[in-house]
Amino acid sequence: MQTNLVQQFANTPEGQEAESILRACVHCGFCTATCPTYQELNDERDGPRGRIYLMKMFLEGEEVTEKTREHLDRCLTCRSCETTCPSGVKYGRLVDISRELIEREVPREPKDKWMRWALARVLPNRQLFGLLLRLGQFFRPVLPGKLRTKVPPRKQASPWPAASHNRIVLALAGCVQPSATPNTNAAAARVLDKLGITMVEAPEAGCCGAVNYHLSEHEKGLERMRQNIDAWWPAIEAGAEALIMTASGCGAMVQDYGHLLKDDPVYAEKARKVSELCTDIGAFLLKQDLEKLNLNKTQGKVAFHCPCTLQHAMKQSGVVEQVLTKAGVNLAQTKDKHLCCGSAGTYSVLQPELSQKLLSNKLEALTMDKPDRIVTANIGCQMHLETKSPVPVQHWIELLDQ
């Protein structure tokens, strides 16, 4: 694709990166076939190719309107298009760059601006989110039906293992997971303990930075990344062999630390090392001897939902299924595995109508074989799916723990 960026953007690192991504696009349109929003809305501007043209027009100096931003806001950033693209277009980076630049140029309506500001302050704050969640859970029995489904029931974590092993891996507690699904990391720690591996969390590590970064608060997101690197670095220097991710949304962000901080003179090398150590727990377990787990193979029929961040961003499609099959889990048949469930970080809050359509489609695809439960690999997807699911939803690592 030929480009002619205006000087305002052409001489900036962001503009130069965006231009290189734009030039990789050959307009083939393969991406539209796997784009969830294009499938629902059948509008070229709500597919990757159309959005690429809108972003190109903006970067070349053409007027940007609220309508332009509406089409970009409707993008899930699921990155299914990247998996499909034969030219390797890094669409996720392009849309992140363009959204932040447009945010500076075109002010939002006060209500919209306030909502995004609130999400960026509440979700990454582990203590504040936990407090608000507990309040919601306390009043859950008396909430109206639709609102009640948005508040997950309170869950308990089983004890972490007390043993200590020579093999050490790091884990990220994150921001939402500790209070919404506290058993996820506890279950992962117990599974790894049976394999002779100690999993530890760095208390100072918080949100991975994804919430702020994807809401166009790039500097705030980068600051959270630096804080996490500082929190993990002593354990990395002490020989931690991996940084285990039990939430693929966080994994997708952490694996990009090296790229996003490549120009930071203080953190560039540390960020590269962190991204190098980052791995989803499924990929890590696939390399271990699972015979040591003495797994209970009477779990019933299980449908696995592979989050977009796991299959399209982390490129781990089929990995968890291999682990579960190796563990003797009876996997149910599903369809349209490449399509997003509609959670997509804050998307379910900011684009509720479209999100609900995608959720209904996903649950139909996951329950076609009448599974006894659904398992997934990301906290956001787990919470979103369970609002409407006819069967229990949990993180897949809990199956191995049981």
Backbone hydrogen bonds in HBPLUS format (Angstrom, degrees):
<---DONOR---> <-ACCEPTOR-->    atom                        ^
c    i                          cat <-CA-CA->   ^        H-A-AA   ^      H-
h    n   atom  resd res      DA  || num        DHA   H-A  angle D-A-AA Bond
n    s   type  num  typ     dist DA aas  dist angle  dist       angle   num
A0006-VAL N   A0059-LEU O   3.14 MM  53  6.54 161.3  2.18 150.9 151.9     1
A0009-PHE N   A0006-VAL O   2.99 MM   3  5.81 149.6  2.08 123.8 130.1     2
A0010-ALA N   A0006-VAL O   2.84 MM   4  5.82 161.4  1.87 153.2 158.0     3
A0012-THR N   A0009-PHE O   3.15 MM   3  5.50 164.1  2.17 121.2 120.7     4
A0016-GLN N   A0012-THR O   2.94 MM   4  6.14 161.7  1.97 157.3 162.1     5
A0017-GLU N   A0013-PRO O   2.99 MM   4  6.16 154.8  2.05 145.1 151.7     6
A0018-ALA N   A0014-GLU O   2.89 MM   4  6.11 163.4  1.92 151.1 156.1     7
A0019-GLU N   A0015-GLY O   2.86 MM   4  6.04 155.1  1.92 146.5 153.6     8
A0020-SER N   A0016-GLN O   3.10 MM   4  6.30 155.7  2.17 142.4 147.9     9
A0021-ILE N   A0017-GLU O   3.12 MM   4  6.41 150.0  2.21 147.0 155.1    10
A0022-LEU N   A0018-ALA O   2.91 MM   4  6.17 163.5  1.94 154.4 158.8    11
A0023-ARG N   A0019-GLU O   2.99 MM   4  6.17 158.8  2.04 149.9 155.0    12
A0024-ALA N   A0021-ILE O   3.08 MM   3  5.32 145.0  2.21 103.9 114.2    13
A0025-CYS N   A0022-LEU O   3.09 MM   3  5.56 150.9  2.18 111.4 119.4    14
A0032-THR N   A0029-GLY O   3.13 MM   3  5.58 142.8  2.28 109.6 118.3    15
A0033-ALA N   A0030-PHE O   3.17 MM   3  5.77 144.6  2.30 112.9 121.4    16
A0034-THR N   A0031-CYS O   3.13 MM   3  5.66 152.8  2.21 112.2 119.4    17
A0035-CYS N   A0032-THR O   3.48 MM   3  5.17 169.1  2.49  98.1 101.2    18
A0039-GLN N   A0035-CYS O   3.03 MM   4  6.23 158.3  2.08 153.4 159.6    19
A0040-GLU N   A0036-PRO O   3.14 MM   4  6.38 144.2  2.27 140.0 148.9    20
A0041-LEU N   A0037-THR O   2.86 MM   4  5.92 165.8  1.88 153.0 156.9    21
A0042-ASN N   A0038-TYR O   2.71 MM   4  4.90 148.9  1.80 134.3 141.3    22
A0046-ASP N   A0043-ASP O   2.77 MM   3  5.25 157.3  1.82 118.3 126.3    23
A0047-GLY N   A0044-GLU O   3.19 MM   3  5.33 144.9  2.32 114.2 111.9    24
A0051-ARG N   A0047-GLY O   2.97 MM   4  6.14 161.3  2.01 157.8 163.9    25
A0052-ILE N   A0048-PRO O   2.83 MM   4  5.98 150.7  1.91 149.5 157.6    26
A0053-TYR N   A0049-ARG O   3.16 MM   4  6.50 152.5  2.24 144.2 150.6    27
A0054-LEU N   A0050-GLY O   3.03 MM   4  6.39 154.3  2.10 145.8 153.0    28
A0055-MET N   A0051-ARG O   2.88 MM   4  6.16 158.4  1.93 152.5 157.7    29
A0056-LYS N   A0052-ILE O   2.88 MM   4  6.05 154.7  1.95 147.1 154.7    30
A0057-MET N   A0053-TYR O   2.90 MM   4  6.11 160.6  1.94 151.6 156.1    31
A0058-PHE N   A0054-LEU O   3.13 MM   4  6.38 156.9  2.19 143.7 149.4    32
A0059-LEU N   A0055-MET O   2.98 MM   4  6.22 166.3  2.00 152.2 155.4    33
A0060-GLU N   A0056-LYS O   2.94 MM   4  6.09 130.4  2.19 143.3 156.6    34
A0062-GLU N   A0057-MET O   2.91 MM   5  5.35 155.8  1.97 160.5 152.5    35
A0061-GLY N   A0058-PHE O   2.99 MM   3  5.27 160.4  2.03 111.6 114.8    36
A0069-ARG N   A0065-THR O   3.23 MM   4  6.65 161.5  2.27 149.6 153.2    37
A0070-GLU N   A0066-GLU O   2.83 MM   4  6.06 145.6  1.95 143.8 154.3    38
A0071-HIS N   A0067-LYS O   3.21 MM   4  6.54 153.6  2.29 148.4 152.4    39
A0072-LEU N   A0068-THR O   3.26 MM   4  6.64 151.9  2.34 143.7 151.6    40
A0073-ASP N   A0069-ARG O   2.69 MM   4  5.91 154.8  1.76 154.7 162.4    41
A0074-ARG N   A0070-GLU O   3.05 MM   4  6.22 141.4  2.21 140.2 149.4    42
A0075-CYS N   A0072-LEU O   3.11 MM   3  5.34 153.4  2.18 104.0 112.3    43
A0082-GLU N   A0079-ARG O   3.05 MM   3  5.18 131.6  2.30  97.4 109.7    44
A0084-THR N   A0080-SER O   3.20 MM   4  6.53 146.1  2.32 143.9 153.3    45
A0085-CYS N   A0081-CYS O   2.82 MM   4  5.85 145.4  1.94 148.1 157.5    46
A0094-LEU N   A0090-LYS O   3.21 MM   4  6.51 162.2  2.24 151.2 156.6    47
A0095-VAL N   A0091-TYR O   2.93 MM   4  6.17 161.9  1.96 161.5 164.8    48
A0096-ASP N   A0092-GLY O   3.14 MM   4  6.27 152.6  2.21 140.8 148.4    49
A0097-ILE N   A0093-ARG O   2.98 MM   4  6.18 166.8  1.99 156.0 158.9    50
A0098-SER N   A0094-LEU O   2.97 MM   4  6.10 170.2  1.98 150.8 154.0    51
A0099-ARG N   A0095-VAL O   2.95 MM   4  5.86 159.3  1.99 141.5 147.5    52
A0100-GLU N   A0096-ASP O   3.28 MM   4  6.44 162.6  2.31 144.9 148.9    53
A0101-LEU N   A0097-ILE O   3.15 MM   4  6.41 163.5  2.18 151.9 156.5    54
A0102-ILE N   A0098-SER O   2.86 MM   4  6.01 162.6  1.89 155.5 160.3    55
A0103-GLU N   A0099-ARG O   2.89 MM   4  5.99 148.2  2.00 143.1 152.2    56
A0104-ARG N   A0100-GLU O   3.29 MM   4  6.61 141.4  2.45 141.3 149.4    57
A0104-ARG N   A0101-LEU O   3.23 MM   3  5.35 129.6  2.50  96.0 108.1    58
A0105-GLU N   A0101-LEU O   3.30 MM   4  6.60 143.5  2.44 138.1 147.7    59
A0105-GLU N   A0102-ILE O   3.00 MM   3  4.97 119.9  2.37  94.0 109.7    60
A0106-VAL N   A0102-ILE O   2.83 MM   4  5.89 165.6  1.85 166.4 166.7    61
A0113-LYS N   A0109-GLU O   2.89 MM   4  6.04 166.8  1.90 164.8 169.3    62
A0114-TRP N   A0110-PRO O   2.84 MM   4  5.95 158.1  1.89 149.4 155.0    63
A0115-MET N   A0111-LYS O   3.03 MM   4  6.25 160.2  2.07 147.8 152.8    64
A0116-ARG N   A0112-ASP O   3.15 MM   4  6.38 165.5  2.17 152.0 154.9    65
A0117-TRP N   A0113-LYS O   2.99 MM   4  6.14 154.8  2.05 145.3 153.0    66
A0118-ALA N   A0114-TRP O   2.84 MM   4  6.06 159.1  1.88 153.7 158.9    67
A0119-LEU N   A0115-MET O   3.01 MM   4  6.26 162.4  2.04 150.7 155.0    68
A0120-ALA N   A0116-ARG O   3.03 MM   4  6.18 156.3  2.09 144.4 150.8    69
A0121-ARG N   A0118-ALA O   3.11 MM   3  5.14 144.2  2.24  98.3 108.9    70
A0122-VAL N   A0118-ALA O   2.87 MM   4  6.01 153.6  1.94 156.3 163.1    71
A0123-LEU N   A0119-LEU O   3.14 MM   4  5.73 149.3  2.24 137.8 145.6    72
A0125-ASN N   A0122-VAL O   3.13 MM   3  5.37 143.4  2.27 107.0 117.9    73
A0129-PHE N   A0125-ASN O   2.85 MM   4  5.92 172.3  1.86 166.5 169.2    74
A0130-GLY N   A0126-ARG O   2.99 MM   4  5.97 157.8  2.04 139.8 146.7    75
A0131-LEU N   A0127-GLN O   2.98 MM   4  6.18 155.5  2.05 146.9 153.1    76
A0132-LEU N   A0128-LEU O   3.00 MM   4  6.24 169.7  2.01 155.8 158.0    77
A0133-LEU N   A0129-PHE O   2.83 MM   4  5.99 154.9  1.90 150.9 158.6    78
A0134-ARG N   A0130-GLY O   2.97 MM   4  6.14 158.9  2.02 145.8 151.1    79
A0135-LEU N   A0131-LEU O   3.05 MM   4  6.33 152.2  2.13 147.5 155.1    80
A0136-GLY N   A0132-LEU O   2.98 MM   4  6.23 159.0  2.03 146.0 151.6    81
A0137-GLN N   A0133-LEU O   2.83 MM   4  6.11 153.4  1.90 150.6 158.6    82
A0138-PHE N   A0134-ARG O   2.91 MM   4  6.07 145.0  2.03 140.7 149.9    83
A0139-PHE N   A0135-LEU O   3.13 MM   4  6.42 156.3  2.19 149.4 154.5    84
A0140-ARG N   A0136-GLY O   2.89 MM   4  5.73 107.6  2.42 134.3 152.2    85
A0142-VAL N   A0139-PHE O   3.03 MM   3  5.78 146.6  2.15 123.1 131.6    86
A0143-LEU N   A0140-ARG O   3.16 MM   3  5.20 162.9  2.19 108.5 113.8    87
A0148-ARG N   A0144-PRO O   2.78 MM   4  5.86 154.5  1.84 161.1 169.8    88
A0149-THR N   A0145-GLY O   3.18 MM   4  6.47 147.7  2.29 149.0 155.6    89
A0150-LYS N   A0147-LEU O   3.04 MM   3  5.30 139.7  2.21 103.1 114.6    90
A0151-VAL N   A0148-ARG O   3.15 MM   3  5.45 152.0  2.23 106.4 114.5    91
A0198-THR N   A0167-ARG O   2.86 MM  31  6.15 174.0  1.87 162.7 161.0    92
A0241-GLU N   A0168-ILE O   2.95 MM  73  6.28 153.6  2.02 176.7 169.3    93
A0169-VAL N   A0198-THR O   2.87 MM  29  6.26 157.6  1.92 162.9 165.5    94
A0200-VAL N   A0169-VAL O   2.97 MM  31  6.41 159.2  2.02 160.6 166.6    95
A0170-LEU N   A0242-ALA O   2.91 MM  72  6.23 167.9  1.93 164.2 162.0    96
A0244-ILE N   A0170-LEU O   2.73 MM  74  5.90 151.6  1.81 160.5 155.4    97
A0171-ALA N   A0200-VAL O   2.81 MM  29  5.89 130.1  2.06 156.5 157.0    98
A0180-ALA N   A0176-VAL O   3.00 MM   4  5.97 163.7  2.03 161.1 164.7    99
A0181-THR N   A0177-GLN O   2.93 MM   4  5.11 150.4  2.02 129.6 139.3   100
A0184-THR N   A0181-THR O   3.20 MM   3  5.99 169.7  2.21 125.8 128.6   101
A0187-ALA N   A0183-ASN O   2.76 MM   4  5.77 157.6  1.81 148.9 154.0   102
A0188-ALA N   A0184-THR O   3.03 MM   4  6.31 156.5  2.09 146.2 153.1   103
A0189-ALA N   A0185-ASN O   2.86 MM   4  6.04 154.3  1.93 145.1 151.8   104
A0190-ARG N   A0186-ALA O   3.05 MM   4  6.33 151.8  2.13 145.2 152.2   105
A0191-VAL N   A0187-ALA O   2.99 MM   4  6.24 158.9  2.03 151.3 156.8   106
A0192-LEU N   A0188-ALA O   2.98 MM   4  6.15 166.9  1.99 151.8 155.4   107
A0193-ASP N   A0189-ALA O   2.88 MM   4  5.98 144.8  2.01 138.3 148.8   108
A0194-LYS N   A0190-ARG O   3.18 MM   4  6.44 148.7  2.28 143.5 149.3   109
A0195-LEU N   A0192-LEU O   2.93 MM   3  5.02 138.6  2.11  99.0 111.8   110
A0197-ILE N   A0192-LEU O   2.92 MM   5  5.11 152.8  2.00 137.1 139.0   111
A0196-GLY N   A0193-ASP O   3.00 MM   3  5.05 162.0  2.03 107.3 111.0   112
A0205-ALA N   A0202-ALA O   2.97 MM   3  5.53 156.5  2.02 120.2 127.5   113
A0213-TYR N   A0209-GLY O   2.99 MM   4  6.01 165.0  2.02 155.5 159.8   114
A0214-HIS N   A0210-ALA O   2.86 MM   4  5.81 168.4  1.88 152.7 155.4   115
A0215-LEU N   A0212-ASN O   3.12 MM   3  5.14 143.0  2.26  98.3 109.4   116
A0217-GLU N   A0212-ASN O   2.83 MM   5  4.96 155.5  1.89 158.9 150.7   117
A0216-SER N   A0213-TYR O   3.18 MM   3  5.33 141.8  2.33 111.2 111.2   118
A0221-GLY N   A0217-GLU O   2.97 MM   4  6.23 158.6  2.02 155.4 162.4   119
A0222-LEU N   A0218-HIS O   2.86 MM   4  6.12 158.5  1.91 154.1 159.6   120
A0223-GLU N   A0219-GLU O   2.96 MM   4  6.17 147.3  2.07 142.5 151.4   121
A0224-ARG N   A0220-LYS O   3.10 MM   4  6.43 151.9  2.18 146.4 152.9   122
A0225-MET N   A0221-GLY O   3.10 MM   4  6.43 150.3  2.19 144.5 153.0   123
A0226-ARG N   A0222-LEU O   3.02 MM   4  6.34 155.9  2.08 148.0 153.5   124
A0227-GLN N   A0223-GLU O   3.03 MM   4  6.32 156.7  2.08 147.5 153.7   125
A0228-ASN N   A0224-ARG O   3.03 MM   4  6.28 155.1  2.09 147.9 153.8   126
A0229-ILE N   A0225-MET O   2.99 MM   4  6.26 159.4  2.03 151.0 156.7   127
A0230-ASP N   A0226-ARG O   3.00 MM   4  6.26 159.4  2.04 150.1 155.3   128
A0231-ALA N   A0227-GLN O   3.02 MM   4  6.27 149.2  2.12 141.3 150.0   129
A0232-TRP N   A0228-ASN O   2.90 MM   4  6.15 152.4  1.98 154.4 161.2   130
A0233-TRP N   A0229-ILE O   2.91 MM   4  5.79 142.1  2.05 148.0 157.4   131
A0235-ALA N   A0232-TRP O   3.07 MM   3  5.67 119.2  2.46 117.7 131.1   132
A0236-ILE N   A0232-TRP O   3.06 MM   4  6.24 154.7  2.12 152.7 160.0   133
A0237-GLU N   A0233-TRP O   2.84 MM   4  6.04 165.2  1.86 161.5 164.3   134
A0238-ALA N   A0234-PRO O   2.99 MM   4  6.17 134.9  2.20 134.5 147.2   135
A0240-ALA N   A0235-ALA O   3.06 MM   5  5.74 161.7  2.09 146.5 147.6   136
A0239-GLY N   A0236-ILE O   3.04 MM   3  5.25 157.9  2.09 104.4 111.4   137
A0243-LEU N   A0277-LEU O   2.93 MM  34  5.29 167.5  1.94 126.0 122.6   138
A0279-THR N   A0243-LEU O   3.00 MM  36  6.13 154.7  2.06 158.5 153.9   139
A0245-MET N   A0279-THR O   2.91 MM  34  6.02 148.5  2.01 150.7 153.9   140
A0281-ILE N   A0245-MET O   3.06 MM  36  5.67 152.4  2.14 153.9 145.9   141
A0250-CYS N   A0247-ALA O   3.05 MM   3  5.51 124.5  2.37 109.2 121.4   142
A0251-GLY N   A0247-ALA O   3.02 MM   4  6.34 158.0  2.07 147.8 154.9   143
A0248-SER N   A0377-ALA O   3.07 MM 129  6.13 159.1  2.12 143.3 149.9   144
A0252-ALA N   A0248-SER O   2.85 MM   4  5.99 154.6  1.91 146.7 151.2   145
A0253-MET N   A0250-CYS O   3.06 MM   3  5.15 123.2  2.39  97.1 111.7   146
A0254-VAL N   A0250-CYS O   2.83 MM   4  6.09 172.7  1.83 164.8 165.8   147
A0255-GLN N   A0251-GLY O   2.97 MM   4  5.98 158.6  2.02 149.0 154.0   148
A0256-ASP N   A0253-MET O   2.93 MM   3  5.36 149.5  2.02 109.7 119.6   149
A0257-TYR N   A0254-VAL O   3.07 MM   3  5.20 167.5  2.09 109.5 113.4   150
A0259-HIS N   A0256-ASP O   3.07 MM   3  5.32 120.2  2.44 103.6 117.7   151
A0260-LEU N   A0256-ASP O   2.92 MM   4  6.12 173.9  1.93 167.1 168.8   152
A0261-LEU N   A0257-TYR O   2.92 MM   4  5.90 148.3  2.02 154.5 160.4   153
A0262-LYS N   A0259-HIS O   3.32 MM   3  5.10 167.0  2.34 105.6 106.1   154
A0264-ASP N   A0261-LEU O   3.04 MM   3  5.24 165.6  2.06 112.7 116.7   155
A0268-ALA N   A0264-ASP O   2.89 MM   4  5.12 147.3  2.00 152.7 151.9   156
A0271-ALA N   A0267-TYR O   2.75 MM   4  5.76 163.5  1.78 164.0 168.6   157
A0272-ARG N   A0268-ALA O   3.01 MM   4  6.22 152.7  2.08 143.8 151.2   158
A0273-LYS N   A0269-GLU O   3.10 MM   4  6.36 154.5  2.16 144.2 150.4   159
A0274-VAL N   A0270-LYS O   2.94 MM   4  6.23 156.3  1.99 150.9 157.5   160
A0275-SER N   A0271-ALA O   2.97 MM   4  6.19 165.6  1.99 153.1 156.3   161
A0276-GLU N   A0272-ARG O   3.00 MM   4  6.15 147.1  2.11 140.0 149.6   162
A0277-LEU N   A0273-LYS O   3.00 MM   4  6.28 144.4  2.13 145.0 153.8   163
A0278-CYS N   A0274-VAL O   3.01 MM   4  6.15 129.5  2.27 142.6 156.4   164
A0284-PHE N   A0280-ASP O   3.13 MM   4  6.45 156.2  2.19 152.8 160.1   165
A0285-LEU N   A0281-ILE O   2.90 MM   4  6.03 163.4  1.93 148.1 152.2   166
A0286-LEU N   A0282-GLY O   3.02 MM   4  6.15 148.2  2.12 146.8 155.3   167
A0287-LYS N   A0284-PHE O   3.24 MM   3  5.73 150.8  2.33 108.1 115.8   168
A0288-GLN N   A0285-LEU O   2.87 MM   3  5.10 163.8  1.90 113.3 118.7   169
A0292-LYS N   A0289-ASP O   3.44 MM   3  6.33 166.6  2.46 119.3 121.4   170
A0293-LEU N   A0290-LEU O   3.07 MM   3  5.60 166.0  2.09 116.3 120.9   171
A0372-ASP N   A0301-LYS O   2.74 MM  71  5.32 155.9  1.80 138.6 146.2   172
A0302-VAL N   A0330-ASN O   2.84 MM  28  6.05 168.2  1.86 161.9 165.4   173
A0332-ALA N   A0302-VAL O   2.64 MM  30  5.35 163.2  1.66 133.3 136.1   174
A0303-ALA N   A0373-ARG O   3.01 MM  70  6.38 170.5  2.02 157.5 159.8   175
A0375-VAL N   A0303-ALA O   2.88 MM  72  6.27 160.4  1.92 161.4 165.8   176
A0305-HIS N   A0375-VAL O   2.81 MM  70  6.11 167.8  1.82 167.2 171.4   177
A0310-LEU N   A0307-PRO O   3.02 MM   3  5.26 133.1  2.25 102.0 114.6   178
A0311-GLN N   A0307-PRO O   3.06 MM   4  6.43 165.6  2.08 160.4 163.1   179
A0312-HIS N   A0308-CYS O   2.75 MM   4  5.38 157.1  1.80 145.6 153.7   180
A0314-MET N   A0309-THR O   2.88 MM   5  6.12 147.1  1.99 143.2 153.3   181
A0316-GLN N   A0310-LEU O   2.81 MM   6  5.50 162.1  1.85 149.1 152.2   182
A0319-VAL N   A0316-GLN O   3.16 MM   3  5.58 168.5  2.18 131.4 133.7   183
A0322-GLN N   A0318-GLY O   3.15 MM   4  6.30 143.1  2.29 135.8 144.6   184
A0322-GLN N   A0319-VAL O   3.03 MM   3  5.16 121.9  2.38  97.0 111.7   185
A0323-VAL N   A0319-VAL O   3.10 MM   4  6.54 152.9  2.18 148.2 155.6   186
A0324-LEU N   A0320-VAL O   2.86 MM   4  6.15 167.6  1.88 160.6 163.1   187
A0325-THR N   A0321-GLU O   2.89 MM   4  5.97 157.5  1.94 144.6 151.2   188
A0326-LYS N   A0322-GLN O   2.91 MM   4  6.00 159.4  1.95 145.0 151.1   189
A0327-ALA N   A0323-VAL O   2.91 MM   4  6.14 135.7  2.11 139.8 152.6   190
A0329-VAL N   A0324-LEU O   2.90 MM   5  5.31 163.0  1.93 158.5 152.8   191
A0328-GLY N   A0325-THR O   2.96 MM   3  5.07 156.9  2.01 103.9 111.2   192
A0339-LEU N   A0336-ASP O   3.17 MM   3  5.75 165.1  2.19 118.4 122.8   193
A0348-SER N   A0343-SER O   3.23 MM   5  5.10 137.0  2.43 151.7 147.2   194
A0347-TYR N   A0344-ALA O   3.14 MM   3  5.22 165.7  2.16 118.4 121.3   195
A0349-VAL N   A0346-THR O   3.04 MM   3  5.49 144.5  2.17 111.1 121.3   196
A0350-LEU N   A0346-THR O   3.02 MM   4  6.28 162.2  2.06 155.5 161.2   197
A0351-GLN N   A0347-TYR O   2.69 MM   4  5.40 154.4  1.76 152.6 156.0   198
A0355-SER N   A0351-GLN O   2.99 MM   4  5.98 157.2  2.04 156.9 164.2   199
A0356-GLN N   A0352-PRO O   2.97 MM   4  6.05 154.1  2.03 146.3 151.3   200
A0357-LYS N   A0353-GLU O   3.27 MM   4  6.60 149.5  2.37 142.9 150.6   201
A0358-LEU N   A0354-LEU O   3.07 MM   4  6.36 163.1  2.10 152.6 156.5   202
A0359-LEU N   A0355-SER O   2.90 MM   4  6.13 147.7  2.00 143.9 153.8   203
A0360-SER N   A0356-GLN O   3.00 MM   4  6.20 161.6  2.04 146.3 149.9   204
A0361-ASN N   A0357-LYS O   3.06 MM   4  6.32 160.5  2.10 148.5 153.9   205
A0362-LYS N   A0358-LEU O   2.93 MM   4  6.10 156.5  1.98 145.0 151.6   206
A0363-LEU N   A0359-LEU O   2.93 MM   4  6.15 164.5  1.95 156.5 160.0   207
A0364-GLU N   A0360-SER O   3.06 MM   4  6.21 153.5  2.14 144.9 152.0   208
A0365-ALA N   A0361-ASN O   3.05 MM   4  6.30 152.4  2.12 143.4 151.0   209
A0366-LEU N   A0362-LYS O   2.86 MM   4  6.12 144.3  1.99 147.4 158.0   210
A0367-THR N   A0363-LEU O   3.00 MM   4  5.99 142.2  2.15 143.2 151.0   211
A0370-LYS N   A0367-THR O   3.01 MM   3  5.04 161.3  2.04 115.5 115.6   212
A0374-ILE N   A0392-PRO O   2.90 MM  18  6.28 164.9  1.92 162.7 167.8   213
A0394-GLN N   A0374-ILE O   3.08 MM  20  6.61 148.7  2.18 151.3 160.8   214
A0376-THR N   A0394-GLN O   3.06 MM  18  6.50 143.7  2.20 145.9 156.7   215
A0396-TRP N   A0376-THR O   3.05 MM  20  5.62 158.3  2.10 159.0 156.7   216
A0382-GLN N   A0378-ASN O   2.95 MM   4  6.14 161.2  1.98 155.4 161.6   217
A0383-MET N   A0379-ILE O   3.00 MM   4  6.21 166.0  2.02 155.4 157.2   218
A0384-HIS N   A0380-GLY O   3.02 MM   4  6.14 154.8  2.09 144.9 152.5   219
A0385-LEU N   A0381-CYS O   2.81 MM   4  5.89 171.1  1.82 158.4 160.6   220
A0386-GLU N   A0382-GLN O   3.14 MM   4  6.21 160.1  2.18 146.2 151.3   221
A0387-THR N   A0384-HIS O   3.27 MM   3  5.61 153.2  2.35 105.4 113.1   222
A0388-LYS N   A0385-LEU O   3.26 MM   3  6.05 157.9  2.31 119.3 123.8   223
A0389-SER N   A0385-LEU O   2.97 MM   4  5.79 136.2  2.17 148.3 161.0   224
A0398-GLU N   A0395-HIS O   3.09 MM   3  5.81 154.2  2.15 119.1 125.7   225
A0399-LEU N   A0396-TRP O   3.01 MM   3  5.51 145.6  2.13 111.0 120.1   226
A0401-ASP N   A0397-ILE O   3.07 MM   4  6.35 148.1  2.18 143.0 152.5   227
A0402-GLN N   A0398-GLU O   3.01 MM   4  6.15 147.5  2.12 139.5 146.8   228
